[in-house]
């Protein structure tokens, strides 16, 4: 039997990752088995193990993918804003709040990730993606350089909590509008 080409292997890994993202986002980490993912991806369990070692390794790859997507959304919004660093910070923060309140991102990144991959790994991935851009935006508006790391952590935490608050609201549309207004108020006092 001929071996799969590197391109075939890459397509299989991508399919598994995409299907895992869908299932973890819809049902949560605890409710999804590798067998579920393999079946949803149309591959064998062995193929899943081959590409991702185990369920946690696959979930880590899903978290990484979502962190990258959120960061890309934030950067695109900031770049589309006017050249003023405050406007870019504001646009990026609002984009983050919208991106992370997506049901899949919320469940994977804010509900399951820290408990599954551990808080240190979760923080590392966040720091490499969205938080890195947030820190750069805060630094660009000036202010006390000694406080940049603390401001980044506090603003990031506020946005994560705001996203959870929106997600748990009975009226998510109204809660989202209030969260965006509150974010504007918070940002107006920054540096």
C-alpha positions in Angstrom: 0.0 0.0 0.0 1.5 3.4 -1.0 2.4 5.8 1.8 0.5 9.1 1.9 2.3 12.1 0.5 3.3 15.0 2.7 0.5 17.0 1.1 -2.0 14.3 2.0 -0.8 14.1 5.5 -1.0 17.9 5.9 -4.6 17.9 4.5 -5.5 15.1 7.0 -4.0 17.0 9.9 -5.9 20.2 8.9 -9.2 18.3 8.5 -8.7 16.7 12.0 -7.9 20.1 13.5 -10.9 21.8 11.8 -13.3 19.1 13.0 -11.8 19.0 16.5 -12.3 22.8 16.7 -15.9 22.4 15.7 -16.6 19.6 18.2 -14.7 21.2 21.1 -16.4 24.5 20.4 -19.9 22.9 20.3 -19.7 20.4 23.1 -16.6 21.3 25.2 -13.4 19.3 25.9 -14.9 16.9 28.4 -17.7 15.8 26.1 -15.6 15.0 23.0 -13.6 11.8 22.5 -10.8 11.2 20.0 -13.2 8.7 18.4 -15.8 11.4 18.0 -13.2 13.6 16.3 -11.9 10.8 14.1 -15.4 9.9 13.0 -16.3 13.6 12.3 -13.1 14.0 10.3 -13.6 10.8 8.4 -10.3 9.3 9.5 -9.1 6.6 11.8 -8.2 7.2 15.5 -4.7 6.1 14.5 -4.5 9.1 12.1 -5.6 11.5 14.9 -2.9 10.0 17.2 -0.3 10.2 14.5 -0.8 13.9 13.9 -1.6 15.1 17.4 -0.3 12.4 19.9 -3.3 12.6 22.2 -6.5 14.5 22.9 -4.7 17.1 24.9 -2.2 17.7 22.2 -5.0 18.1 19.7 -6.8 20.5 22.0 -3.6 22.5 22.4 -3.4 22.9 18.6 -7.1 24.0 18.6 -6.3 26.6 21.3 -3.3 27.8 19.3 -5.4 28.1 16.1 -8.1 30.1 17.9 -5.6 32.4 19.6 -4.1 33.1 16.2 -7.5 33.8 14.6 -8.5 36.2 17.4 -5.1 38.0 17.2 -5.5 38.3 13.4 -8.9 39.9 13.9 -7.6 42.3 16.5 -4.6 43.4 14.3 -6.9 43.8 11.2 -9.2 46.1 13.2 -6.4 48.1 14.6 -4.8 48.5 11.2 -8.1 49.6 9.7 -8.5 52.3 12.4 -7.2 55.8 11.9 -3.5 56.3 12.6 -4.0 57.6 16.1 -2.6 55.0 18.6 -5.6 55.5 20.9 -8.1 54.8 18.1 -6.1 51.7 17.1 -6.1 50.4 20.8 -9.9 51.1 21.0 -10.6 49.3 17.6 -8.4 46.3 18.6 -10.0 46.0 22.0 -13.5 46.1 20.5 -12.5 43.5 17.9 -11.2 41.3 20.6 -14.4 41.5 22.6 -16.4 40.5 19.5 -14.1 37.7 18.5 -13.8 36.1 21.9 -17.6 36.2 22.5 -18.1 33.9 19.5 -19.5 30.7 21.0 -16.6 28.5 19.8 -13.8 30.9 20.9 -15.5 31.5 24.2 -15.9 27.9 25.1 -12.4 26.8 24.0 -10.4 29.8 25.0 -12.1 31.1 28.1 -13.9 28.1 29.6 -11.8 25.0 28.8 -8.3 26.1 27.9 -6.8 27.0 31.2 -8.1 23.8 32.9 -7.1 21.5 30.1 -3.7 22.7 29.0 -2.9 24.5 32.3 -2.9 28.2 33.2 0.8 28.7 32.4 0.4 27.2 28.9 -2.8 29.2 28.3 -1.1 32.4 29.4 1.9 31.7 27.1 -0.3 31.2 24.1 -2.3 34.3 24.9 0.9 36.3 25.4 2.2 35.2 22.0 -1.0 36.2 20.3 -3.6 38.8 21.4 -1.9 40.0 24.5 1.3 40.8 22.6 -0.6 43.1 20.4 -2.5 44.6 23.3 0.8 45.4 25.0 2.2 47.0 21.9 -0.9 49.2 21.6 -0.7 50.3 25.2 2.9 51.1 24.8 2.2 53.1 21.7 -0.2 55.5 23.6 2.6 56.4 25.9 2.3 56.8 29.7 4.3 55.2 32.5 6.5 52.5 30.9 6.8 50.8 34.3 3.0 50.1 34.3 2.7 48.7 30.7 2.8 45.1 31.8 0.3 45.6 34.6 -2.0 47.7 32.4 -1.9 44.9 29.7 -2.8 42.2 32.3 -5.6 44.3 33.8 -7.1 45.3 30.5 -6.8 41.8 29.1 -8.5 40.4 32.2 -11.3 42.9 32.1 -12.0 42.0 28.4 -12.0 38.3 29.2 -14.4 38.8 32.1 -16.5 41.1 30.0 -16.8 38.4 27.4 -17.9 35.8 30.0 -20.4 38.3 31.3 -21.8 38.8 27.8 -21.9 35.0 27.2 -23.9 34.3 30.4 -26.4 37.2 29.9 -30.0 36.4 29.1 -29.9 39.0 26.4 -26.5 38.7 24.8 -27.1 41.5 22.2 -28.0 44.0 24.9 -25.1 42.8 27.1 -22.7 43.1 24.3 -23.7 46.7 23.6 -23.3 47.5 27.3 -19.9 45.8 27.4 -18.7 47.8 24.4 -19.9 51.0 26.1 -18.2 50.0 29.3 -15.0 49.2 27.3 -15.0 52.7 25.8 -15.4 54.2 29.3 -12.5 52.1 30.5 -10.3 52.9 27.6 -11.0 56.6 27.9 -9.2 56.6 31.3 -6.2 54.6 30.0 -2.8 56.4 30.1 
